[in-house]
Amino acid sequence: RTHPDIERPFRTPWVPFVPIAGIVICLMQMLPLPLPTWERLGAWLAIGLLIYFFYGINHSVVNKGKSWSSLGNVRMIVGIGSLAFLAYVIWAHFLK
């Protein structure tokens, strides 16, 4: 613990069991889902991560004072990743 003096009014019971059981139960419910559901999950997750990344790079406390142009390699990687994702979505939904 980083602050052992702080009072913690709530403690999760059976700490190793409860999180592991939650993960297992969620996976058991997700595994039987059909393939199109997984594809939509991947597409929306990628869109959300791109939005989060582009918002975060401009509003980050760590990035204060740095311009977007100073992050040349990051811009290139994000651009290539975005194009690869767009190509996958087009292939998966229109060309299959």
PyMOL commands that place a pseudoatom at each C-alpha (Angstrom):
pseudoatom trace, name=CA, resn=ARG, resi=1, chain=A, elem=C, hetatm=0, pos=[0.000, 0.000, 0.000]
pseudoatom trace, name=CA, resn=THR, resi=2, chain=A, elem=C, hetatm=0, pos=[1.223, 3.460, -0.783]
pseudoatom trace, name=CA, resn=HIS, resi=3, chain=A, elem=C, hetatm=0, pos=[-0.688, 5.109, 2.098]
pseudoatom trace, name=CA, resn=PRO, resi=4, chain=A, elem=C, hetatm=0, pos=[-0.980, 2.624, 4.979]
pseudoatom trace, name=CA, resn=ASP, resi=5, chain=A, elem=C, hetatm=0, pos=[-2.402, 5.278, 7.336]
pseudoatom trace, name=CA, resn=ILE, resi=6, chain=A, elem=C, hetatm=0, pos=[-5.561, 5.934, 5.303]
pseudoatom trace, name=CA, resn=GLU, resi=7, chain=A, elem=C, hetatm=0, pos=[-8.734, 4.372, 6.680]
pseudoatom trace, name=CA, resn=ARG, resi=8, chain=A, elem=C, hetatm=0, pos=[-10.340, 1.942, 4.268]
pseudoatom trace, name=CA, resn=PRO, resi=9, chain=A, elem=C, hetatm=0, pos=[-13.984, 1.492, 5.265]
pseudoatom trace, name=CA, resn=PHE, resi=10, chain=A, elem=C, hetatm=0, pos=[-14.723, -1.254, 2.727]
pseudoatom trace, name=CA, resn=ARG, resi=11, chain=A, elem=C, hetatm=0, pos=[-12.751, -4.346, 1.899]
pseudoatom trace, name=CA, resn=THR, resi=12, chain=A, elem=C, hetatm=0, pos=[-13.759, -6.810, -0.785]
pseudoatom trace, name=CA, resn=PRO, resi=13, chain=A, elem=C, hetatm=0, pos=[-14.451, -10.203, 0.754]
pseudoatom trace, name=CA, resn=TRP, resi=14, chain=A, elem=C, hetatm=0, pos=[-12.512, -13.235, -0.512]
pseudoatom trace, name=CA, resn=VAL, resi=15, chain=A, elem=C, hetatm=0, pos=[-10.172, -11.053, -2.579]
pseudoatom trace, name=CA, resn=PRO, resi=16, chain=A, elem=C, hetatm=0, pos=[-8.527, -13.612, -4.850]
pseudoatom trace, name=CA, resn=PHE, resi=17, chain=A, elem=C, hetatm=0, pos=[-11.726, -15.619, -5.420]
pseudoatom trace, name=CA, resn=VAL, resi=18, chain=A, elem=C, hetatm=0, pos=[-14.229, -12.839, -6.238]
pseudoatom trace, name=CA, resn=PRO, resi=19, chain=A, elem=C, hetatm=0, pos=[-12.252, -11.186, -9.094]
pseudoatom trace, name=CA, resn=ILE, resi=20, chain=A, elem=C, hetatm=0, pos=[-11.263, -14.526, -10.632]
pseudoatom trace, name=CA, resn=ALA, resi=21, chain=A, elem=C, hetatm=0, pos=[-14.849, -15.804, -10.424]
pseudoatom trace, name=CA, resn=GLY, resi=22, chain=A, elem=C, hetatm=0, pos=[-16.091, -12.598, -12.048]
pseudoatom trace, name=CA, resn=ILE, resi=23, chain=A, elem=C, hetatm=0, pos=[-13.649, -12.973, -14.941]
pseudoatom trace, name=CA, resn=VAL, resi=24, chain=A, elem=C, hetatm=0, pos=[-14.546, -16.640, -15.458]
pseudoatom trace, name=CA, resn=ILE, resi=25, chain=A, elem=C, hetatm=0, pos=[-18.305, -15.975, -15.391]
pseudoatom trace, name=CA, resn=CYS, resi=26, chain=A, elem=C, hetatm=0, pos=[-17.976, -13.080, -17.856]
pseudoatom trace, name=CA, resn=LEU, resi=27, chain=A, elem=C, hetatm=0, pos=[-15.910, -15.228, -20.226]
pseudoatom trace, name=CA, resn=MET, resi=28, chain=A, elem=C, hetatm=0, pos=[-18.440, -18.068, -19.977]
pseudoatom trace, name=CA, resn=GLN, resi=29, chain=A, elem=C, hetatm=0, pos=[-21.195, -15.657, -21.015]
pseudoatom trace, name=CA, resn=MET, resi=30, chain=A, elem=C, hetatm=0, pos=[-19.152, -14.130, -23.846]
pseudoatom trace, name=CA, resn=LEU, resi=31, chain=A, elem=C, hetatm=0, pos=[-17.730, -17.261, -25.499]
pseudoatom trace, name=CA, resn=PRO, resi=32, chain=A, elem=C, hetatm=0, pos=[-21.007, -18.505, -27.058]
pseudoatom trace, name=CA, resn=LEU, resi=33, chain=A, elem=C, hetatm=0, pos=[-21.613, -15.162, -28.802]
pseudoatom trace, name=CA, resn=PRO, resi=34, chain=A, elem=C, hetatm=0, pos=[-21.707, -15.362, -32.620]
pseudoatom trace, name=CA, resn=LEU, resi=35, chain=A, elem=C, hetatm=0, pos=[-18.800, -14.129, -34.747]
pseudoatom trace, name=CA, resn=PRO, resi=36, chain=A, elem=C, hetatm=0, pos=[-20.525, -10.931, -36.011]
pseudoatom trace, name=CA, resn=THR, resi=37, chain=A, elem=C, hetatm=0, pos=[-20.922, -9.813, -32.394]
pseudoatom trace, name=CA, resn=TRP, resi=38, chain=A, elem=C, hetatm=0, pos=[-17.178, -10.233, -31.809]
pseudoatom trace, name=CA, resn=GLU, resi=39, chain=A, elem=C, hetatm=0, pos=[-16.435, -8.313, -35.014]
pseudoatom trace, name=CA, resn=ARG, resi=40, chain=A, elem=C, hetatm=0, pos=[-18.653, -5.427, -33.897]
pseudoatom trace, name=CA, resn=LEU, resi=41, chain=A, elem=C, hetatm=0, pos=[-16.990, -5.503, -30.479]
pseudoatom trace, name=CA, resn=GLY, resi=42, chain=A, elem=C, hetatm=0, pos=[-13.568, -5.225, -32.114]
pseudoatom trace, name=CA, resn=ALA, resi=43, chain=A, elem=C, hetatm=0, pos=[-14.684, -2.419, -34.420]
pseudoatom trace, name=CA, resn=TRP, resi=44, chain=A, elem=C, hetatm=0, pos=[-16.277, -0.319, -31.664]
pseudoatom trace, name=CA, resn=LEU, resi=45, chain=A, elem=C, hetatm=0, pos=[-13.358, -0.999, -29.324]
pseudoatom trace, name=CA, resn=ALA, resi=46, chain=A, elem=C, hetatm=0, pos=[-10.891, 0.206, -31.960]
pseudoatom trace, name=CA, resn=ILE, resi=47, chain=A, elem=C, hetatm=0, pos=[-12.984, 3.314, -32.673]
pseudoatom trace, name=CA, resn=GLY, resi=48, chain=A, elem=C, hetatm=0, pos=[-13.201, 4.063, -28.956]
pseudoatom trace, name=CA, resn=LEU, resi=49, chain=A, elem=C, hetatm=0, pos=[-9.464, 3.612, -28.468]
pseudoatom trace, name=CA, resn=LEU, resi=50, chain=A, elem=C, hetatm=0, pos=[-8.714, 5.947, -31.377]
pseudoatom trace, name=CA, resn=ILE, resi=51, chain=A, elem=C, hetatm=0, pos=[-11.009, 8.615, -29.920]
pseudoatom trace, name=CA, resn=TYR, resi=52, chain=A, elem=C, hetatm=0, pos=[-9.464, 8.125, -26.487]
pseudoatom trace, name=CA, resn=PHE, resi=53, chain=A, elem=C, hetatm=0, pos=[-5.936, 8.334, -27.924]
pseudoatom trace, name=CA, resn=PHE, resi=54, chain=A, elem=C, hetatm=0, pos=[-6.550, 11.457, -30.005]
pseudoatom trace, name=CA, resn=TYR, resi=55, chain=A, elem=C, hetatm=0, pos=[-8.347, 13.182, -27.127]
pseudoatom trace, name=CA, resn=GLY, resi=56, chain=A, elem=C, hetatm=0, pos=[-5.706, 12.137, -24.607]
pseudoatom trace, name=CA, resn=ILE, resi=57, chain=A, elem=C, hetatm=0, pos=[-2.705, 13.221, -26.640]
pseudoatom trace, name=CA, resn=ASN, resi=58, chain=A, elem=C, hetatm=0, pos=[-4.060, 16.770, -26.829]
pseudoatom trace, name=CA, resn=HIS, resi=59, chain=A, elem=C, hetatm=0, pos=[-5.393, 17.009, -23.265]
pseudoatom trace, name=CA, resn=SER, resi=60, chain=A, elem=C, hetatm=0, pos=[-2.729, 15.042, -21.389]
pseudoatom trace, name=CA, resn=VAL, resi=61, chain=A, elem=C, hetatm=0, pos=[-1.102, 16.621, -18.339]
pseudoatom trace, name=CA, resn=VAL, resi=62, chain=A, elem=C, hetatm=0, pos=[2.156, 14.903, -19.305]
pseudoatom trace, name=CA, resn=ASN, resi=63, chain=A, elem=C, hetatm=0, pos=[1.977, 16.393, -22.811]
pseudoatom trace, name=CA, resn=LYS, resi=64, chain=A, elem=C, hetatm=0, pos=[1.572, 20.022, -21.661]
pseudoatom trace, name=CA, resn=GLY, resi=65, chain=A, elem=C, hetatm=0, pos=[3.650, 22.360, -23.797]
pseudoatom trace, name=CA, resn=LYS, resi=66, chain=A, elem=C, hetatm=0, pos=[4.375, 19.796, -26.519]
pseudoatom trace, name=CA, resn=SER, resi=67, chain=A, elem=C, hetatm=0, pos=[2.797, 20.155, -29.915]
pseudoatom trace, name=CA, resn=TRP, resi=68, chain=A, elem=C, hetatm=0, pos=[1.319, 17.347, -31.968]
pseudoatom trace, name=CA, resn=SER, resi=69, chain=A, elem=C, hetatm=0, pos=[4.036, 17.872, -34.584]
pseudoatom trace, name=CA, resn=SER, resi=70, chain=A, elem=C, hetatm=0, pos=[6.735, 16.980, -32.037]
pseudoatom trace, name=CA, resn=LEU, resi=71, chain=A, elem=C, hetatm=0, pos=[5.272, 13.469, -31.890]
pseudoatom trace, name=CA, resn=GLY, resi=72, chain=A, elem=C, hetatm=0, pos=[6.150, 12.512, -35.482]
pseudoatom trace, name=CA, resn=ASN, resi=73, chain=A, elem=C, hetatm=0, pos=[6.571, 8.752, -35.026]
pseudoatom trace, name=CA, resn=VAL, resi=74, chain=A, elem=C, hetatm=0, pos=[3.430, 8.497, -32.929]
pseudoatom trace, name=CA, resn=ARG, resi=75, chain=A, elem=C, hetatm=0, pos=[1.425, 10.243, -35.659]
pseudoatom trace, name=CA, resn=MET, resi=76, chain=A, elem=C, hetatm=0, pos=[2.792, 7.860, -38.268]
pseudoatom trace, name=CA, resn=ILE, resi=77, chain=A, elem=C, hetatm=0, pos=[2.010, 4.764, -36.187]
pseudoatom trace, name=CA, resn=VAL, resi=78, chain=A, elem=C, hetatm=0, pos=[-1.516, 5.966, -35.400]
pseudoatom trace, name=CA, resn=GLY, resi=79, chain=A, elem=C, hetatm=0, pos=[-2.110, 6.791, -39.071]
pseudoatom trace, name=CA, resn=ILE, resi=80, chain=A, elem=C, hetatm=0, pos=[-0.936, 3.389, -40.271]
pseudoatom trace, name=CA, resn=GLY, resi=81, chain=A, elem=C, hetatm=0, pos=[-2.962, 1.670, -37.553]
pseudoatom trace, name=CA, resn=SER, resi=82, chain=A, elem=C, hetatm=0, pos=[-6.074, 3.631, -38.496]
pseudoatom trace, name=CA, resn=LEU, resi=83, chain=A, elem=C, hetatm=0, pos=[-5.686, 2.726, -42.168]
pseudoatom trace, name=CA, resn=ALA, resi=84, chain=A, elem=C, hetatm=0, pos=[-5.119, -0.935, -41.301]
pseudoatom trace, name=CA, resn=PHE, resi=85, chain=A, elem=C, hetatm=0, pos=[-8.232, -0.955, -39.128]
pseudoatom trace, name=CA, resn=LEU, resi=86, chain=A, elem=C, hetatm=0, pos=[-10.301, 0.735, -41.851]
pseudoatom trace, name=CA, resn=ALA, resi=87, chain=A, elem=C, hetatm=0, pos=[-9.068, -1.818, -44.398]
pseudoatom trace, name=CA, resn=TYR, resi=88, chain=A, elem=C, hetatm=0, pos=[-10.046, -4.656, -42.051]
pseudoatom trace, name=CA, resn=VAL, resi=89, chain=A, elem=C, hetatm=0, pos=[-13.544, -3.234, -41.472]
pseudoatom trace, name=CA, resn=ILE, resi=90, chain=A, elem=C, hetatm=0, pos=[-14.109, -2.833, -45.220]
pseudoatom trace, name=CA, resn=TRP, resi=91, chain=A, elem=C, hetatm=0, pos=[-12.822, -6.347, -45.881]
pseudoatom trace, name=CA, resn=ALA, resi=92, chain=A, elem=C, hetatm=0, pos=[-14.798, -7.953, -43.042]
pseudoatom trace, name=CA, resn=HIS, resi=93, chain=A, elem=C, hetatm=0, pos=[-18.139, -6.341, -43.787]
pseudoatom trace, name=CA, resn=PHE, resi=94, chain=A, elem=C, hetatm=0, pos=[-18.195, -5.771, -47.524]
pseudoatom trace, name=CA, resn=LEU, resi=95, chain=A, elem=C, hetatm=0, pos=[-15.817, -8.189, -49.212]
pseudoatom trace, name=CA, resn=LYS, resi=96, chain=A, elem=C, hetatm=0, pos=[-16.414, -11.407, -47.258]
for i in range(1, 96): cmd.bond("trace and resi %d" % i, "trace and resi %d" % (i + 1))
show_as sticks, trace
zoom trace
